[in-house]
Amino acid sequence: MVDFAAEQGFKYLVLDANWYGPEFEKESDPTKGGAAGNVQELIRYACGKGVGIWLYLNDVGGKRYPIERTLAQYADWGAAGVKYGFMRGDMLEKNHWTQHITALCAKNHLLVDFHDNPVHPYGQMRTWPNAVTREYCHAQLDGHHVFLPKTFVTTVFVNMVAGPLDMNNGMFDLRQGNTTRVDESQPVPATLVAEAARTLITWSGVTARWPERLANISS
């Protein structure tokens, strides 16, 4: 995947959940658990190809282990950013924790994308431009009902009023089943052309140049 990204000009890849152990387990150390050693090798290889690696971090690991140490370690490894998922707490707690993580990521030169029940986008992004997007919406991988053409054209105008969104647009493989998502087995209601268009319509800092790349691949 790193080689493919380098050939096609993609700047980033995301290493998603469970790389440091089961994401919701308290014993999963986000700096030492699971495949942490392999991840460091992967990041070095990707950097050599001009591809940045984002690392997923679940709220369980983010709060059970010192977040300052974790993010500093990711920066030392050479990670490009953090995808922070499943934040718990009420809206005030989430807001404070979001600000704290965003500031720490900026200190460590990390981009950040808040996933799975984040607080809504707001003016924070003017102060912290490293907070490039967040999943304050249904995601395309498991919310197909809002990605039908008739619903998508209105959703983007409602959800993006306050800031950029990560809807998981830009998919290459529109099939879903036992090899991808067992909880959402229906095909994504889109085409490759529609996927390219959706990355342009849905403003999100992590997919800003995907229409151009998708067009090149399709041709």
Buried (B, 14 or more C-beta within 10 A) or exposed (E): EBEEBBEEEBBBBBBEBBBBBBBEBEEBBBBEBBBBEEBBEBBEEBBEEEBBBBBBBBBBBBBBBEBEEBBBBBBEBEBBBBBBBBBEBEEEEBBEBBBEBBBBBBEBEBBBBBBBBBBBBEEBBEEBEBBBBBBBBBBBBEBBEBBEEEBBEEBBEEBBEEBBBBBBBBBEEBEBEEEEEEEBEEEBBBEBEBBBBBBBBBBBBBBBEBBEBBEEBEE
